[in-house]
Every structure is written in C-alpha cells, then in structure tokens.
C-alpha cells in the first residue's frame, strides 16, 4: 500500500504527514516522491524513495508516471501543483484500471479552478460574493490585476493611479481588472476543505494568512469564526470535488457578512501542515477512505482553534553531490 507524492519540491511536511499516517495503518507502506530535479528537492530526500519524472510539458509525463506506479506497487497518487492537475484528472480512469487511485477532483471542476473567471462564476452560483471584474475601458481605482490562469501571485499588480497602467495590462487578455479589496479592511483566509468520495464537505479549517512569501504562507493562525458555518452552508456539496481543496477568501474585519471568494485550488496547499497539526488529519482520512474503503464522517470540530504556525527554513544535506 504505497503512496506517491508528485512534483514534491519543498513539501517536506506533506510527505512526512503521509509517512506517519501510512505507517500506523500499513507498517510496510512507503511514501515515494517524484520531481523533475529530485536531487534538488528536499521532499524527495525525506521520502522513502524518489524518482525523476519528466517535466510536466513532456508528452510522456503520464506514461512515465503510470509505469512508475505499477513498478513500485503504488496505490495512491497525491498531486501537488496546479499545472499537473488537469492532465491527471483526465487520466484518472486510466490509472484506476491498474488499481491506482489519483486523489484529484473531476476534469470539470479542475478546469473551473484553473480559470479565475470560471471560478468566479462558480462562486456566484454558490451564493458566494466575488470581487467585481471591470471592463478595461471602464474601471475604477484602485484596482487589482491578476492573470486568469495564474498561481503563486505571479503577474499580479495593485494599481492606485492611471500612471501605473501600461500597454501590457491592457493588451494581455488573461489579465483581469478587479475590484480592489483593501487589506486594511479585509483579512485574508485560506481554508483547507476535505471532500469525501461523494463530494460532501466533511471538514473546513479557516487559516488567517499573516505573512506570505512567494505566494506561500509562512505565518498563519487557525480561526473558528463565521467562515466555518458559511462554508458549510454554501459549499457543503461541490460536484466532482474529492480530497483536499484549498480555497481563498477575504473576510471583512468588522462585518462578518462581507465574505468574498477569491479562488480554489483542488490540491493540498502550502499551509496544510497547520491544519494537519491542529487535528484536521486529511492525510489519514485519505488513506482510510481510499485504501480501507472507510466512510468519513463530518469532522468540523476536531481541530484546534487559535493555533499559530510560524515557519522557518531548514537544511537538507546531500553528501557526494557532483552537480
């Protein structure tokens, strides 16, 4: 009963969480990792074994991954980065034919999550407010610009005066001109959501983002506030959703009714270690649900509120490396 973490990169805590939970249920189980440059991946060195995978734009990526899973008796595949999600979702049935389960949402949902305009429409359909998107010839300042298919805060801009706008902003059709939600008025939350096989929300952990570096949270706090009942009411069922979804929201500092949906990533986020350590054991629940065929009950009250996470850099040493 082995597990594979794909594109592992720096996700040391994610690998360790699955190692710990798998060993408790299957003493001989191993957690493997792949990366396009595994020798330079900290998570690969922490895993029970690692393998080099082709780049995600390589047409052989899926074939290589499937062959690896068959060779190493891997039964669960845990994707980690946005750019691999759609291809893995499209090939989910192909892997299942070999007894390998990819914990990934449906092609339809992944496609919506990869397009910020489509996910805005999704939020509206689920009674969740979104920031207004302006036509590029009729906008109001200040505004926030981001790409419709972006991630990790790449190519984002806060525009406070017309002098800050240029041809790139207007000519790039992917760039969205959005209503600016001021951090002086709103707190930013990332919510870890666990969905069962039947697409029901079983757990939600709102994490207040205190400090972010390169799009990944470094300081965060679990908060049990109006976000939890709001999520249970509006996102209790998402067709096609399974496993961990990471959703981002803005919550007004003084008015709990003002909640804006920003985006959803149908994968584990960089801040999941806080949810895991607070008691929301998504890693264990995935193993139980997909390897033991156990039904997961609602677990909205299992995690510790007001738990602060402060991350720091650590070292992985590789002896004899020749470059």
PEQUISUL-V513784 format. One record per residue. RES is the residue in three letters. SS is DSSP state (H for helix, E for strand, L for the rest). Layout:
RES/SS, RES/SS
This chain:
UNK/L, UNK/E, UNK/E, UNK/E, UNK/E, UNK/L, UNK/L, UNK/L, UNK/L, UNK/L, UNK/L, UNK/H, UNK/H, UNK/H, UNK/H, UNK/H, UNK/H, UNK/H, UNK/H, UNK/H, UNK/H, UNK/H, UNK/H, UNK/H, UNK/H, UNK/L, UNK/L, UNK/L, UNK/L, UNK/L, UNK/E, UNK/E, UNK/E, UNK/E, UNK/E, UNK/L, UNK/L, UNK/H, UNK/H, UNK/H, UNK/L, UNK/H, UNK/H, UNK/H, UNK/H, UNK/H, UNK/L, UNK/L, UNK/E, UNK/E, UNK/E, UNK/E, UNK/L, UNK/L, UNK/L, UNK/L, UNK/L, UNK/L, UNK/L, UNK/L, UNK/H, UNK/H, UNK/H, UNK/H, UNK/H, UNK/H, UNK/H, UNK/H, UNK/H, UNK/H, UNK/H, UNK/L, UNK/L, UNK/E, UNK/E, UNK/E, UNK/E, UNK/E, UNK/L, UNK/L, UNK/L, UNK/H, UNK/H, UNK/H, UNK/H, UNK/H, UNK/H, UNK/H, UNK/H, UNK/H, UNK/L, UNK/H, UNK/H, UNK/H, UNK/H, UNK/H, UNK/L, UNK/L, UNK/L, UNK/L, UNK/E, UNK/E, UNK/L, UNK/L, UNK/L, UNK/L, UNK/H, UNK/H, UNK/H, UNK/H, UNK/H, UNK/H, UNK/H, UNK/H, UNK/L, UNK/H, UNK/H, UNK/H, UNK/H, UNK/H, UNK/H, UNK/H, UNK/H, UNK/H, UNK/H, UNK/L, UNK/L, UNK/L, UNK/E, UNK/L, UNK/L, UNK/L, UNK/E, UNK/E, UNK/E, UNK/L, UNK/L, UNK/E, UNK/L, UNK/L, UNK/L, UNK/L, UNK/E, UNK/E, UNK/E, UNK/E, UNK/E, UNK/L, UNK/L, UNK/L, UNK/L, UNK/L, UNK/L, UNK/L, UNK/L, UNK/L, UNK/E, UNK/E, UNK/E, UNK/L, UNK/L, UNK/H, UNK/H, UNK/H, UNK/L, UNK/L, UNK/H, UNK/H, UNK/H, UNK/H, UNK/H, UNK/L, UNK/L, UNK/L, UNK/E, UNK/E, UNK/E, UNK/E, UNK/E, UNK/L, UNK/L, UNK/L, UNK/L, UNK/L, UNK/L, UNK/E, UNK/E, UNK/E, UNK/E, UNK/E, UNK/E, UNK/E, UNK/E, UNK/E, UNK/E, UNK/L, UNK/L, UNK/L, UNK/L, UNK/E, UNK/E, UNK/E, UNK/E, UNK/E, UNK/E, UNK/E, UNK/E, UNK/E, UNK/E, UNK/E, UNK/E, UNK/E, UNK/E, UNK/L, UNK/L, UNK/E, UNK/E, UNK/E, UNK/E, UNK/E, UNK/E, UNK/E, UNK/L, UNK/L, UNK/L, UNK/H, UNK/H, UNK/H, UNK/H, UNK/H, UNK/H, UNK/H, UNK/H, UNK/H, UNK/L, UNK/L, UNK/E, UNK/L, UNK/L, UNK/L, UNK/L, UNK/L, UNK/E, UNK/E, UNK/E, UNK/E, UNK/E, UNK/E, UNK/E, UNK/E, UNK/E, UNK/E, UNK/L, UNK/L, UNK/L, UNK/L, UNK/L, UNK/L, UNK/E, UNK/E, UNK/E, UNK/E, UNK/E, UNK/E, UNK/E, UNK/L, UNK/L, UNK/L, UNK/L, UNK/L, UNK/L, UNK/H, UNK/H, UNK/H, UNK/H, UNK/H, UNK/H, UNK/H, UNK/L, UNK/L, UNK/L, UNK/H, UNK/H, UNK/H, UNK/H, UNK/H, UNK/H, UNK/H, UNK/H, UNK/H, UNK/H, UNK/L, UNK/L, UNK/L, UNK/L, UNK/L, UNK/L, UNK/L, UNK/L, UNK/L, UNK/L, UNK/L, UNK/L, UNK/L, UNK/L, UNK/L, UNK/L, UNK/E, UNK/E, UNK/E, UNK/L, UNK/L, UNK/L, UNK/L, UNK/L, UNK/L, UNK/L, UNK/L, UNK/L, UNK/L, UNK/L, UNK/L, UNK/L
